[in-house]
Amino acid sequence: GAGVSQSPRYKVAKRGQDVALRCDPISGHVSLFWYQQALGQGPEFLTYFQNEAQLDKSGLPSDRFFAERPEGSVSTLKIQRTQQEDSAVYLCASSAHPTNKLFFGSGTQLSVL
Amino acid sequence: QQQVKQSPQSLIVQKGGIPIINCAYENTAFDYFPWYQQFPGKGPALLIAIRPDVSEKKEGRFTISFNKSAKQFSLHIMDSQPGDSATYFCAASITGNQFYFGTGTSLTVIP
């Protein structure tokens, strides 16, 4: 595709609900990253895939967060039993390994009420 | 622990001025230092990047200055324009690994 596509653009969830955020990376990009960006802050690393392999998930804040990329293309970030502190913009980025140029999507803004 | 420290938090300059944003890091294993520009409601977009084997890189009106011994790097925007008003993030990474971002600088260029 022309760029990294994320959906939904906005998500409002009641506390305790499960949510799923989707990322379509640039076609052919091997590496895929998820970042969390709180209001007025820089992106914070969550997890990293190379193809379908999740190579680093050290940034996931709790076991309520789960990410997958089963066919090495589209990725889904799932948050179970959402809490108010999960409210943030979730950014997906992809890159053509081994270059370092990261291309970001516009993010999903999650609001947990 | 903040891997990359960025300053100032906000910056206001007149059109044509040269805003300078500074970043510092501790991990000497970092080998890639990009700057990203972010507009409201959009994801960060790569502006310019440098590797530690050079001290300066220019791309259009954007210049990175890199001081390896001081573990600092900075972004200079020449002849700034109102359209440059955005939030700027520095970052650092070890090739093939995660990126660590600074906390951002909100730049306002007054016409």
Interface residues (C-beta under 8 A of the other chain):
Chain A: V4 F33 Y35 G40 Q41 G42 P43 E44 F45 Y48 D56 G59 L91 A93 H97 P98 N100 K101 L102 F103 F104 G105 S106 G107
Chain B: Q6 Y32 P34 Y36 G41 K42 G43 P44 A45 L46 A49 F89 A91 S93 T95 G96 N97 Q98 F99 Y100 F101 G102 T103 G104
